[in-house]
Amino acid sequence: MKRLPLSKYIKTFNYAMSNKLAGECIYPFYASFKVTHKCSLKCEFCNVWMEKTPDLKTDDVFKVIDNISNSSIIVLSIEGGDPLVRKDLGDILQYAYKKPFTLFFTTNGHLLDKRPIKEYGKYIDYLHISIDEGHGNLGFFDRLEEFQSYGPEICIQIVVTKETMPVLEEKVKRIYEVDARTVVMPACHLDGTDNYYPDPVEFKKEIIRLKKKYKNTIITPKGFLDNINQPHGCSTSSVIIDSDGGLFYPCRTVGQRLYNFTEGSFIDFLKTDKAKDARKQMKNCERNCGWYQYFATDVYASPISMISSLSPYIFK
């Protein structure tokens, strides 16, 4: 993972203190940028592929990345759809890698053999590959050693439904055997999809058991498991940017597209009354959807949760 300039850490600390003083998460630290809705799959628990939002041209993608780099965001995840469908992906990754944030990249892996992934790997800090029944690629568990040769740190992303809970352990065991890492998340219930969301109490119990049995393997933080079992556990500590640069705010589940990252300053938007009202909407939301990004990222403000998540990398 590349080192960020000291000035970025200082700015991040200042933004964190501003959040603390305000008593709300005005400034987010994590962003996922869905550079495309196009995908080779139609996962039953996902609704991204159902939407026809257009992709930005390369220069406009750069504008979004510039806006992100000038904000409080310290972790950017390039996602989709499947970002590997973009032919200009190499240019996007090279441009993003020069910016002062840690760069994640998430794919379902079906196009890995058709793309220069080792070249892409030079510009990725963490490569997340989704492997589970929903993504139709369980055979990829036999290729974990190969994936580890791509260059960046590998993390296997496992989406768990209520039907696949019983077979989660065999996946975690395989990842443990090759000394890799995994983030395990429940299939949250999105609009337009059937409900595959596992029981949050049972999900928490199973993840804690597996974290103890397969040490330094699962990076899903305990704080996330606690949050999905509370009446309200999400926050605006993270944001999702759509493929046309639009921002779902306060979240993608109930939020509206209040801003576009190709226009103006994101930091300035966060200070507006419109943004403040949206954050109040999230605080009063009764829909406990369990979306990993919104329920997990805020716990990194807690030293205990941070240790829970990062220890698999520290003690590997």
Phi, psi and omega in degrees: 000132182290153177274139178267154179296148181304324181300328179292318179295323179295316178297319180297318178299317180295320177295320179297319178294322178298320177298317181298314181293325181281342181074018177204160181271085178288316186255115180280161182239351182230137177222138169251131182247108180277092187290350175199153172265348183293140182204148178280352183243165173226069183300136185293334182267003183247145176241003182297317182294342180285338186270149185250030179297131182287158176273146175286153170289162186305314182298325179286328173300319178298323178298318178299314181297320177299316181296319178297316184293337179267012183246195179279352184296127178244348175229124176243129177249120175275120186222189177212212027032210172237111183301342180293349178284343181281127181285341180263017186300321179302317178295320180296314182295317179298319181293315183292326185295335180282349186272159184278065171207159175281136187250117173262157177216126183240132179216157174276354172085352186292340179253008183303322183285349182253005182232154179282068190296329178291329175289316176301324184300337178295339186244017181238133177277315180226123178260114178260123177245120179281120179227115178189178182299320182298327180270001173059038186219036182301336178297342179293340177297338177279353184247014185301320178298321178296315180300325180292344180274357184288339178125296182285166175298132182262134173227125179272126181262121182244119175265125185252128173258170179295335179281332185260003177306317184296339183253013180295320186300321182295330177289312180299320180298317179297319179294320177299320183296331180258010179058043175255185182236157178218143169250121182255129183222149177282153176283096182292154184273109182261157178301136177085005180237160172288162183270108178250008186296122179288160177300121185297329179293313180292324178299312179300314182299318182289319180295318178297319178299315182290326177297324179286321184284319181247080187297145176059037180238312183268123181262358175304118186286148178300327179301325176296316180297324176292317185297321183285354177252017175249160177302327178211119184224011182258172179201171178268030177286352176221159180223157176240128181252128184281171186292344175259011180091354181290145180254125171277121184218131013278345180206173182279340183287312183237357186285162174253163179274091188267352189201156175233129185290352176274356185229124174070187185263128177297318179301319179295321178301318184298339181270355184283159176297326180299317179291320180297319178296323179294322178294325176295323178299319179294318182298329182264002183291134180257005182269101181273079189284336179077017180299120189307314186300317184282330183269345185258321191293328183292337183288347180289352172285346179263123179304323181295315180292324179295318178297319180301321183277319186273343183304325177300330177278324183290319187256016182293000000 
